[in-house]
Amino acid sequence: MKKIIIIEDSPIIIKILRHLAKKILQLPYVFADSFAQTKQLLKNPSDYFAAIVDLNLPDAPNGEVVQYCLDKKLPVVVLTGSVDEDKRKKLFDLGVVDYVVKDGKYSYQFALKLINQLQLNQNIKVMVVEDSKPARKHIVKLLSRLMFQVYEAEDGLEALHIMQKQNDIKLLLTDYYMPNVDGFELIKQLRNKYEKNDLMIIGLSSASEKNVSAKVIKQGANDFLSKPFIIEEFNCRVLANTETMFMWHQLQDMAYHDHLTHLYNENYFIEHGHQFIEQANSQGSHMSMVYLQLDHLLNISEDYGDENYHHIIKSFAQGLSVRFKMFVCTRLSDATFGLLLPGINHNQAMTLIETFLEQMQEVVFEIEGQEVMVQFSAGVSSDIERGFDKQLEIAVSRLHLAIENGRNQIKGEN
């Protein structure tokens, strides 16, 4: 795992950074308090991901350590006591990611969080849509410093073609006035396909063009930047939007997962069940559903306690997710689970779940010195023509039939 090098000579600031880095940084980190120690640590620069660099060190008073780290191909975030305009311009011309003025706890948090964001950015695809080649290349350079995967288009028409091939682009920056398809029409078309938290869009336009920001945002952009912009504002806007996207996806992930087993939950089962059936019906393919329940599991809770009960639930869920890793596995309620099997017909679904039932006959849990077997009953439905709700109703009724007939069995017919 790569490390972060933090270069700072002030004992007080080192203490603050060490305390905050322990809480914030997702990668391991080391400290250097001089240019000489930095050179020693960076003998193998490939071991490092990025550097947080104090601009003035006793043995490098004119920022020499910044250029040294850049020469080692490391992204550099500068820490400095103060910045004048000439120094600011020089830092960005050198190629630093950003600089942070040492003026309080938040500034240090910002620098550390920026390093985390750079790590995440490596997996994010971004596109710049701008008909001015110099402006486009400038924005591409800034985004590359932030470690995004960057695509570029000279107008909205080319952008739409790229989006068809790269439909996992997560952030798009687009100029407003462009030939062929302008920014307004581009945003309109993209919003017909992508929700605002699935594709973040930042509109760009000259500050002299009145009311463009309102038009762009009303059309569906997440944010807007007037040109020419200062690099610090550009970085803040871009990173704020990507951070919002990550937070939204984390919340969505929490809303779709069961806290005990980490399988998908009932919300995900219902939402994606409808989608799979609509897709299967439109394409003339199959989609099977399995509704299953562990047999007599409440007896285990009563006899051995909730801790052992939850252990068995989690172990069964893990086995289910391994056996059906190509499909959607969900925990619907206490001891009830659901499977969505897109592309699988009824006979195939019956074979898959019957094989799993046979495998479970050989699984024995040892609880307080006692051997406990876990069995289940299940109902299978592949009747997609009448929609998700009816298919679910059929699967549930077949599960109840399996229970009534003695449990530990699969029912695929009424």
N, C-alpha and C positions, 0 to 999 in steps of 0.2 A: 504494500500500500504506500502510495506517495505521501510526502510530508509537506507541511508549510514551514517556511523559514521566516521568523519574525526578527527583524534587525532593529535594535533599539538600545541606546546606551544609558538612558535614565532609569535608575533603580526604582523610582516611584512609578513611572509609566510601565516598566516591565512587570511590576507587581499587579497593576491594574489589568494589563493585557493578559497576564497569566491567569488571573481570576476569571476574566470574561471568556478567554479562549476555552477554558475547561467546560464552560456551559454551552458555548456557541459552536465552535469549530467541529466539523464532522470528520476531519482528517487529523492524524497526529501532527504535532508541531514541535519545533525546536527553536531556541532563542540564540541569537548572536549579539554581542554588545560592542563589536568593533568590525572594521573592514577586514582586519587580519583573520578574525575568527570566521567571518563570512566566507572568505576564500578557502579556509580549511574545510568548512562544512560542505561547500559546493564543489568539492573535487569530483563528485559524481552528481552533476545537476539533474540527471534523469531520475534521481531518487525523489525529486521535489516537484510539487505541482505549481506552486506560486510563492510569491514573496511579499511580505509587508515590510516596507523599508523606511527607516528614519532618514530624512534628507541630509542631516548634518551629524556626522560622527567625529570623534576626536582625531582619528587617523584618516578621515575622508570628509573634510569640512565643506566641500563644494558639491556634494551629491554624487561623488564618483561611484558609490555603491549602487546607485540606481542604474547607471549605464552597465556596470558589471553584471548585474542580475538580468538585465535585458539581453546582454550578449550571450547569456546562458539559456536564452529562449524561455525565460520564466515570465508569466504575467506579473506585473508589479503594481501594487497599491502603495502610494507614497503617504507617509505620515510626516507632517511638518508643523513647526510652530507658527509659521505665517507664510503667506504667499502673496507676492506682488504680481502684477499683470505680466511682466516680462518672464518671471520665473514660471508662472502658470503656463504661458505659451510654450516655453522651452520644454517643460515636462511632457506636455501632450505631443509636441513635435518629436520628442524622443520615443514616444510610444507607450507611455504608462497607461494603465487601465483607468485610473482615477487618482486623485489625491484627497487626503483628509486632513483638515486643520485640527490640531490637538487643542480642542477647546471644551472638553467635557466628556463624560461617560458615554453619551450617545454617539459621539464621533468615533470612539473606539469600537463600539458595537457595530456601527455602520461599516467600518473597514472589515471586521471579522465576518459579518453577514454577507458582504460583497464577495468574499472568498468562497463561502458556501454556495452562493448563487452562480459563480463561475463554474464550479464543479457540476451543478445541475444543468447549466447552459450547454454543456457539451453534447447533450442528448436532445436539444431543442432545435427544430428547424425554423428558420426565419426567412422571409422574403422581403426584398426591397423593390418597390415598383416606382420608377422615377425616369422620366424621359430625358432629363439632363444627365449626360454621362458623367461629368465631373461631380455633380451633386450625388449621383448614385454611388460612385466609387468611394466618395468620402463616407457615406453612411455605411457602406459595406465594410470599410476599414474599421469604423468604430464598433460595429457589431462583431467583427472577427476578434477584436481585442477583448470583447466580452465573452468570447469562446463559443458563440453560437455557430451552428451549421447554416451558412448563408447562401441563399439563392437570390438571383436578381432578374428583373424584367424591365423592359424599357417602356411598356404601356400596359393597360389593363387587359388587353387581348392576350398578350404573351403570358401575363400572370395567370389568367384562367386556364391556359393550356398547361402551364407548369403545375397548377393545383390539381389538375386531373391525374397527373402522374405522381405527384407528391402530396397526397391528400392528408398527410400527417404534419404538415406545416402548422405551427402553433401561433406564430406572430407574424403579422404583415404590416409593413409601413408603406403607405401609398401617397403619392403626390395627388393633388386635386385635378389640375389642368394637364391633360395628356391627350395625344392623338388616339384615334381608333376607339378605344374604350377608356373613358376618363375615370378618375377616382370615385366619383359619385356613383356611376353605373357599376363599377367594380364592387364597391361595398354592397350595393343593392343586390347584385347577383350572388355574392358570397353569403350574405345573410339569409338567403333563401335555402341555403344548404347547411350552414354552420351557426350554432348558437354562440352567443357572445363570450362564453367561458370556454368554448372549444377552439375558437380562433380569435385571438386578440388582434384588433385592428387599430393602428394609430394613423390618423390622417395628417398629411403634411401640406402646407401651402405658405405662400408669401404673406408676411404680416400686413402688407398693403391691401390684400384682398379682403374686403369687409364681409362679415357674416358667414364666411366659409366654415369656420369652426362649428357653429351651430348647425349648419346644414349637414356637415359630415357626421356629427354625433347623433343627430336625429335620424340619419339614414342607417345608423347601426355601428359606427365606430366606437371603440372603447375610450379613446383619448385623442388629443390633437396637439400638434407642435407647429408653431410658426417658424418659418425660415427667414433669416438665418438664426439658428439656435446655438446656444453655448453647449459645449460638450457635457458639462456637469448636468445640465437640465435634461439633455438627451439620455444620458445614462440613468438618471433617476426615473424618468418616465418609462423607459423600456423595462428597467428592473422592477419597478412598482407593478407594471402590468403582468409581467411573468410571475411575480410573487403572488398576485391576486389569483392568477390561473392555478398555481400550485395549491393554494389554500382551498380554492373551490373544489379541485379534484380530490383533495384529502377529505373534505367534508362529504363529498359524494361517495367516496370509498367507504367512509364510516357508515353512511346511510344505507349502503348496499351489502354490508357484511355482518355476520353473526359474531357477537363479541366473544363467545365461548370457543367455537370451533374454527372461526375465521373462514368458514364457507360463506357463499352468498346467502342472503336472507330472503324472506318472503317478498319484500319490495322488488328485489331483482328478479325473482322467479316470475312474478306476475307481469312486470314490465317487459322482460325479454321473452317470456312465453308468448305474449301477444305479437311481438315483432317476428319471432321465429315462425309462427303459424301464418301470418300474413305473407311472409317471404316464401314459405313452402307452397302456399296456395297459388301465389302469383307465378312461381317457377315450375309448378307441377311436380314438386318433390315431396319428401316425407318429413314428418316431425313426430317423434314419439315422446310420451311423458310417463314417468314412473313416480308413483306416490307410495312411499313406504313408511312403515312404523316399526320400531323395535318392540319385540314381544316381551311382556312381563317386566319391563325395566323398572317400573315403579316399585316392584318387590325388592329390587336391589337397593333402591334409595331407602326403603323402610328397614331393610335388614342390615345394610352396611353403611348407611349415611350418604349425605350429599356429595362429599368429596370423592368417594369411589364411584358414585353415580355419574358425576361429571367426567371423571377419568375415562369411563367406558364410552360416554357420548363422544368425547374428543377422539379417542382411539378409533371408534367406528367411523367417525367423520373423516379421519385421515385415510383409513382404508378405502372408503368410498371415493375420496378425491383421487387416490392413486389409481384405482381400478377404472374410474371414469374421467381421467384427466383430460380427455379430448372433448368433454361435454360440460354442461352446466350442473354443478352439484350445489344444492341449497339445504339449509336447515330451516324448516318452516315453522316449527314450534318445538316444544320440549323434546320429544323422542320421534318426531316426524320429519322426514326428509323428502325432497323432491328432486327429480332429475329431468332435465330437458335434453333431448337427443335429436338435434336437427340432422336431417339427411338419413335417419334410421327408420326403416319400416317396422311393422309390428313383429314379424317373426324374428328379425334381428334384435329388437329390443327385448323380447322374451328370452332369447338365448343369452344375451349379455347379463340380464339380471338374475336368471336362473343359475348361470355359472358363478356369479358372485355369491348367491345364497349357498351353493355347494361349498365354496371356499370358506364361508363363515362357519360351516359345521366343524371345521378343523381348528378354529381359533378358540383358545381357552384363556380366560383371564383368571389370575390368582388374586383373590381378595381375602385378606385375613386368614390365610391358610386354606381357603376353600377354592376349588376350581369352579368357575362360573362360565357357562356358554351363553353367547348372545345370538339370538335368532331374530328374524324379522319377517313381516308379511308385507306384500306389495300388490298394488293394482297397476296395470299397464294399459294405456290408451294411445291409439294412433289415429283417432277419429278427428281429423283436423278440419273437415269440410264445414262443420257448424261453429267453428271458432274456439277460442281458448277456453272460455267459461264452460262450455259444454264438454270439451275434452277433459278439463279438470274434474267436472262433476262425475264423468264416467270413471276416471281413474280412482277417485275417492270411493265410489260405490263398489268398485272391484276390490279395493283394499278391504272394505268392510266385509265383503263376501269371503275373502281369504281368512279374515279373523274369525268369522262365524263358522267357517268350515274346519277350524282347528289350529289356525296360525301356522307359522313357519312354512309358508307357501306363496306362490305367485298366481294371481288371477289375471287373465287377459281377455276373458269373456264373461258375460253375465250368466 
